[in-house]
Amino acid sequence: MPFSDYKTALVTGASSGIGAAVVERLCREGLEVHAVARSVEPLQALAERTGCIAHAIDVTDRGALGELTSKVQFDVLINNAGVDRPKKFLEAEEGDIDLLIDVNLRAVLHLCRMVVPGMVGRDRGHVVNISSIAGNYNFGGNSTYHAVKAGVAMLSNQLRIDAFGKRVRVTEICPGRVATDIFNHVHGNDPSIRERFIDGFELPQASDIADAIAYVIAAPVAVNIGHMEITPTLQVMGGLQTAKPEAPAANAPEGTKR
Ligand SMILES: NC(=O)c1ccc[n+]([C@@H]2O[C@H](COP(=O)([O-])OP(=O)(O)OC[C@H]3O[C@@H](n4cnc5c(N)ncnc54)[C@H](OP(=O)(O)O)[C@@H]3O)[C@@H](O)[C@H]2O)c1
């Protein structure tokens, strides 16, 4: 099984939610797991609990990532760190657009640039990119988030072409709603946020996503699971809306009335 071929893993966004669960799972599989996030305390607690190696690094800090990836030959790369901002595009703020591009897409591209050539050279490796159903479907939400997650989806497909001929596997994990603290991180800590997104719903847990990732890694090396969409059973994407144009106001200039 490939788990026994792989020795090292790098997981971004490891201080909470899906990333922390993936670190726990990969440590249980016996990998040397390097856990990256900004929050020092949860990372230290995770390291004590699992034996992972914690790195308090912002994924937008290219220098720090470059230093880490030049020291360790990573067999498994889990690009998981992600943020969202709740505003729709018509109210988008400049800084929010930059943040989503920097964390959710630019950092993923640069980490792949730093790690994948080594995998290709060693003829061994697995990249797992956590995108979102937002990268593959349209629904109400932050359009910048949809756009950058679509970039991660396309990158995942394209990487397989760039690594063609080598045993470097690439998987896009595409979650729907998962019961993590992301909704508090996006919308704030008001108790109503949990009620709106988590409480009373039947949702996949972070450990379910980690189990799926363990499954794709543990598949025989001849098997590349390229795309896995994991949603709550009680969640669907889709829908169609058609609006009538608003009638012009009664005092609108002549010629615009219908
Ligand atoms: N939960 C869902 O419903 C859902 C659905 C679809 C897709 N996803 C995706 O799944 C991934 C994980 O989400 P989650 O639900 O586990 O969210 P989460 O609990 O909010 O975790 C996000 C992680 O990303 C890290 N992070 C954020 N900015 C960072 C930065 N600049 N540098 C380094 N680390 C950074 C955070 O750590 P620090 O703050 O400590 O840096 C945290 O560990 C994200 O890519 C998200 O878009 C989640």
The ligand as a Gaussian input file, in Angstrom:
#p B3LYP/6-31G(d) Opt

LIG

0 1
 N      -16.032000      23.409000       6.242000
 C      -16.654000      23.469000       5.066000
 O      -17.894000      23.473000       5.006000
 C      -15.852000      23.538000       3.798000
 C      -16.543000      23.345000       2.601000
 C      -15.849000      23.396000       1.411000
 C      -14.491000      23.627000       1.400000
 N      -13.839000      23.813000       2.584000
 C      -12.406000      24.082000       2.510000
 O      -11.718000      23.195000       3.371000
 C      -10.520000      23.814000       3.831000
 C      -10.437000      23.708000       5.354000
 O      -11.562000      24.357000       5.894000
 P      -12.097000      24.121000       7.379000
 O      -13.551000      23.941000       7.287000
 O      -11.281000      23.117000       8.084000
 O      -11.855000      25.600000       7.953000
 P      -11.207000      26.170000       9.283000
 O      -11.588000      25.357000      10.459000
 O      -11.532000      27.630000       9.276000
 O       -9.653000      25.962000       9.025000
 C       -8.944000      26.766000       8.126000
 C       -7.470000      26.521000       8.355000
 O       -6.734000      27.336000       7.423000
 C       -5.709000      27.991000       8.139000
 N       -5.327000      29.236000       7.511000
 C       -6.110000      30.288000       7.160000
 N       -5.358000      31.265000       6.664000
 C       -4.068000      30.840000       6.708000
 C       -2.833000      31.414000       6.342000
 N       -2.756000      32.645000       5.816000
 N       -1.699000      30.688000       6.533000
 C       -1.757000      29.445000       7.064000
 N       -2.903000      28.844000       7.421000
 C       -4.043000      29.543000       7.235000
 C       -6.293000      28.225000       9.529000
 O       -5.247000      28.347000      10.481000
 P       -4.741000      29.696000      11.130000
 O       -5.906000      30.631000      11.227000
 O       -4.187000      29.238000      12.428000
 O       -3.679000      30.198000      10.210000
 C       -7.027000      26.914000       9.766000
 O       -6.135000      25.948000      10.256000
 C      -10.539000      25.251000       3.299000
 O       -9.732000      25.355000       2.154000
 C      -11.998000      25.470000       2.956000
 O      -12.161000      26.435000       1.926000
 C      -14.480000      23.769000       3.780000

